Amino acid sequence: MAKIENKDIIEALKEKSLLEIKELVDLMKEEFGVDPSAVAVAAAPAGEAKEEGPTSVNVVLTAAGSNKLAVIKLIKEVTGLGLKEAKDLADNGGNIKEGIPSDEANELKAKLEEAGASVEVK
């Protein structure tokens, strides 16, 4: 059997759908008993790690602002809380979402600020 080059594998993967790639990963887990994505992360040298700040952050409401109704609706939508809980959070402030990726936190912060709230990402 001829040895397949890594570049050939990459080219073949470009032609597959995400579902096909997921099935391939599952087969690799089954065959080798290892999650290939975990190996790829573990194999990266420590010097190559990106230092962009924290990987997970909290979105904290400091004030609902003048358009409190819009803020309550948005809190209810993004958290899945009931109306009373969302109103309490808007009245008293506090964590809207905890332990979320920075990108998601910044998007949520922008939405809340657009609705009139004061928000911090910690």
C-alpha positions as CSV (number, residue, x, y, z in Angstrom):
1,M,0.0,0.0,0.0
2,A,1.4,3.4,-1.0
3,K,1.9,6.0,1.7
4,I,-0.7,8.8,1.5
5,E,0.8,12.3,2.0
6,N,-0.9,14.6,4.5
7,K,-1.5,17.2,1.8
8,D,-3.5,14.5,-0.1
9,I,-5.6,13.8,3.0
10,I,-6.3,17.6,3.4
11,E,-7.4,17.9,-0.3
12,A,-9.7,14.9,0.2
13,L,-11.2,16.4,3.3
14,K,-12.0,19.6,1.4
15,E,-14.3,17.6,-0.8
16,K,-16.3,16.1,2.1
17,S,-19.3,17.6,3.9
18,L,-19.2,18.4,7.6
19,L,-21.4,15.3,8.2
20,E,-18.9,13.1,6.4
21,I,-16.0,14.6,8.3
22,K,-17.8,14.0,11.6
23,E,-18.4,10.4,10.7
24,L,-14.7,10.1,9.9
25,V,-13.8,11.5,13.3
26,D,-16.2,9.1,14.9
27,L,-14.6,6.2,13.0
28,M,-11.1,7.3,14.1
29,K,-12.3,7.4,17.7
30,E,-13.6,3.9,17.4
31,E,-10.6,2.5,15.5
32,F,-7.8,4.1,17.6
33,G,-9.6,4.8,20.8
34,V,-8.5,8.5,20.7
35,D,-10.4,11.7,19.9
36,P,-8.4,13.2,17.0
37,S,-9.4,16.7,17.9
38,A,-8.0,16.3,21.4
39,V,-4.7,15.0,20.0
40,A,-4.5,18.0,17.7
41,V,-4.9,20.4,20.6
42,A,-2.5,18.5,22.8
43,A,0.1,18.3,20.1
44,A,0.3,22.1,19.6
45,P,3.5,23.5,21.1
46,A,2.9,25.8,24.1
47,G,4.6,28.6,22.3
48,E,2.0,28.7,19.6
49,A,-0.9,29.2,22.0
50,K,-2.8,32.4,21.2
51,E,-2.9,34.8,24.1
52,E,-6.1,36.7,23.3
53,G,-7.3,36.9,26.9
54,P,-9.8,34.7,28.7
55,T,-11.5,31.9,26.8
56,S,-14.7,32.2,28.7
57,V,-16.2,35.3,30.3
58,N,-19.4,36.5,32.1
59,V,-21.8,39.1,30.8
60,V,-22.9,41.3,33.7
61,L,-25.8,43.8,33.5
62,T,-25.0,46.9,35.5
63,A,-28.1,48.9,34.7
64,A,-31.2,48.3,32.5
65,G,-31.3,51.9,31.3
66,S,-34.3,53.9,30.2
67,N,-35.8,51.3,27.8
68,K,-36.2,48.6,30.5
69,L,-38.9,46.7,28.7
70,A,-36.7,46.0,25.7
71,V,-33.9,44.9,28.0
72,I,-36.2,42.6,29.9
73,K,-37.4,41.0,26.6
74,L,-33.8,40.5,25.4
75,I,-32.8,39.0,28.8
76,K,-35.8,36.6,28.6
77,E,-34.9,35.7,25.0
78,V,-31.2,35.0,25.6
79,T,-31.4,33.3,28.9
80,G,-34.7,31.4,28.7
81,L,-35.7,32.9,32.0
82,G,-39.4,33.6,32.8
83,L,-40.7,37.1,32.7
84,K,-40.5,37.7,36.5
85,E,-36.9,36.4,36.7
86,A,-35.9,38.5,33.7
87,K,-37.5,41.6,35.3
88,D,-35.7,40.9,38.6
89,L,-32.4,40.7,36.7
90,A,-33.1,43.9,34.9
91,D,-34.0,45.6,38.1
92,N,-31.1,44.4,40.2
93,G,-28.4,43.7,37.7
94,G,-26.2,40.7,37.7
95,N,-24.8,37.9,35.5
96,I,-26.8,37.5,32.3
97,K,-24.7,34.6,31.0
98,E,-21.6,33.0,32.6
99,G,-18.7,31.1,31.1
100,I,-19.4,31.9,27.5
101,P,-16.8,32.5,24.7
102,S,-15.6,36.1,24.3
103,D,-17.0,36.5,20.8
104,E,-20.5,35.5,22.0
105,A,-20.2,37.7,25.0
106,N,-19.3,40.7,22.9
107,E,-22.3,40.1,20.6
108,L,-24.6,39.8,23.6
109,K,-23.1,43.0,25.1
110,A,-23.7,44.9,21.8
111,K,-27.4,43.7,21.7
112,L,-28.0,44.7,25.3
113,E,-26.3,48.1,24.8
114,E,-28.4,48.6,21.7
115,A,-31.5,48.0,23.8
116,G,-30.3,50.7,26.3
117,A,-28.6,48.6,29.0
118,S,-25.2,49.2,30.6
119,V,-23.2,45.9,30.4
120,E,-19.7,44.7,31.4
121,V,-17.8,41.7,30.2
122,K,-15.7,40.2,32.9
